[in-house]
Amino acid sequence: MNRLFSGRSDMPFALLLLAPSLLLLGGLVAWPMVSNIEISFLRLPLNPQHRVNVCWGE
């Protein structure tokens, strides 16, 4: 019965096994958000200039 309640000692080992998969999952979830932010910051200054040039051309 003592073996059933000594789960606390297995917790660091379980966290060591789960940490890489949790980091990978977090990276896969966060990467599209980070890349969208970078792309939107790169595109925001360029798009209005193109639209203004097109409007002036018309």
Residue pairs with C-beta under 8 A, 6 or more apart in sequence:
none
